[in-house]
Amino acid sequence: MAARIALGAVVAGAVAIALAWGWGALWVYLFFVFVAGGLTFGMSVGGGWLTGASRGRFHSEKRRRS
């Protein structure tokens, strides 16, 4: 249900931007929509692994000494 609401908001925003500022602004808007969607999908699929790898790097038992 939340995904449908979000998709509806994106489509409504796209129509409003296309009517108000033209096709050039619409492409910029869609670019940022796809970037945000890609980041959201990436975090939902691999976010746990990425967070675990990051924490493991900083909370490692092996301390490096310079």
C-alpha positions in Angstrom: 0.0 0.0 0.0 2.8 2.4 0.9 4.5 1.7 -2.4 1.4 2.6 -4.3 1.1 5.9 -2.5 4.8 6.7 -3.1 4.5 5.8 -6.8 1.4 8.0 -7.0 3.2 10.9 -5.4 6.1 10.5 -7.9 3.8 10.4 -10.9 1.8 13.4 -9.6 5.1 15.3 -9.0 6.3 14.4 -12.5 3.1 15.7 -14.1 3.1 18.9 -12.1 6.8 19.6 -12.9 6.3 18.9 -16.6 3.3 21.3 -16.8 5.0 24.0 -14.7 8.6 24.0 -16.0 8.7 21.8 -19.1 10.4 18.6 -20.3 13.9 19.6 -19.3 12.9 19.9 -15.7 11.0 16.7 -15.9 14.1 14.8 -16.9 16.1 16.3 -14.0 13.3 15.3 -11.7 13.2 11.7 -13.0 16.9 11.4 -12.7 16.8 12.2 -9.0 13.8 9.9 -8.6 15.7 7.0 -10.1 18.8 7.8 -8.0 16.7 7.8 -4.8 14.9 4.6 -5.9 18.2 2.9 -6.7 19.6 3.8 -3.3 16.5 2.6 -1.6 16.6 -0.7 -3.5 20.3 -1.2 -2.8 19.8 -0.6 0.9 16.9 -3.0 1.0 18.9 -5.8 -0.7 22.4 -5.3 0.5 22.2 -2.7 3.2 22.6 -5.2 6.0 25.8 -6.6 4.5 27.2 -3.1 3.9 26.4 -2.0 7.4 28.0 -5.2 8.8 31.1 -4.7 6.8 31.4 -1.1 7.9 31.0 -2.0 11.6 33.4 -4.9 11.3 36.1 -2.5 10.0 35.8 -0.1 12.8 35.0 -2.5 15.7 37.6 -5.1 14.8 39.4 -6.9 17.6 42.6 -6.6 15.6 44.0 -3.2 16.3 46.6 -1.8 14.0 49.5 0.1 15.5 51.5 2.5 13.5 
